[in-house]
Amino acid sequence: MPYIKKEERKVYQEAINALAEAVPRDRTARPGHMNYIVSLLIERVYGEQMRYCDHNEVLGFLEGVQLEFYRRKTAPYEDEKIISEGDLNDL
């Protein structure tokens, strides 16, 4: 997860909780809403006149989010499923 100081996290919690409540629970609608939120947040933070270094920075942290989510959430889930359902090698 992003490693910022605990006191810095408090600034975002109320807004994040409100956004999370607003996102539809419908699995078919949710991805579009999440993409919209993240895309608009990036545009608001970086502005419309992004330079090449800004694009690189955004791509870098988005990749970091993806990798960290996989490492912290998806990989453990997959490990649980290997135990409960069997590994591919068990075929």
C-alpha positions in Angstrom: 0.0 0.0 0.0 1.1 3.6 -0.4 3.4 4.4 2.5 2.6 7.9 3.7 2.6 9.0 7.3 -0.6 8.1 9.3 -1.3 11.7 10.0 -1.2 12.6 6.3 -3.7 9.8 5.6 -6.4 11.5 7.7 -6.7 14.3 5.2 -8.1 11.9 2.6 -10.3 9.5 4.6 -13.6 11.5 4.6 -13.4 12.1 0.8 -12.4 8.5 0.1 -15.2 7.1 2.2 -17.7 9.4 0.4 -16.4 8.3 -3.0 -16.5 4.6 -2.0 -20.1 5.0 -1.0 -21.0 6.7 -4.3 -19.5 4.0 -6.6 -22.1 1.6 -7.8 -22.0 -2.0 -6.4 -23.1 -3.3 -9.8 -20.0 -5.2 -11.2 -20.8 -4.1 -14.8 -21.0 -0.4 -13.9 -18.2 -0.2 -11.3 -15.1 -0.3 -13.5 -16.3 2.7 -15.6 -17.0 4.7 -12.4 -13.6 3.8 -10.9 -11.8 4.7 -14.2 -13.7 8.0 -14.3 -12.8 8.9 -10.7 -9.1 8.0 -11.1 -8.8 9.8 -14.4 -10.5 12.9 -13.2 -8.4 13.0 -10.1 -5.2 12.8 -12.1 -6.4 15.6 -14.4 -7.3 17.8 -11.4 -4.0 17.2 -9.7 -1.7 17.5 -12.7 -3.8 20.0 -14.7 -4.5 19.9 -18.4 -1.0 21.1 -19.5 0.9 18.0 -18.5 4.4 17.7 -19.7 6.2 14.5 -20.6 7.7 14.1 -17.1 4.2 14.3 -15.6 3.0 11.6 -17.9 5.9 9.4 -16.9 5.1 10.1 -13.2 1.5 9.2 -13.6 2.2 6.0 -15.5 4.8 5.1 -12.9 2.5 5.4 -9.9 -0.4 3.7 -11.7 1.9 0.8 -12.4 3.0 0.8 -8.7 -0.7 0.7 -7.6 -1.3 -2.3 -9.9 1.8 -4.1 -8.7 1.1 -3.4 -5.0 -2.6 -4.4 -5.3 -1.5 -7.7 -6.9 1.2 -8.4 -4.3 -1.0 -7.5 -1.3 -4.5 -8.6 -2.4 -4.5 -10.8 -5.5 -1.6 -13.1 -4.8 -2.8 -14.1 -1.3 -6.3 -14.7 -2.8 -4.8 -17.0 -5.4 -2.8 -18.8 -2.8 -6.0 -19.5 -0.8 -7.7 -20.8 -4.0 -4.8 -23.1 -4.8 -5.2 -24.6 -1.3 -9.0 -24.9 -1.6 -9.4 -25.8 -5.2 -6.0 -27.5 -6.1 -3.1 -26.3 -8.1 -2.8 -26.4 -11.8 -0.2 -29.1 -11.5 -2.8 -31.3 -9.8 -4.6 -31.9 -13.1 
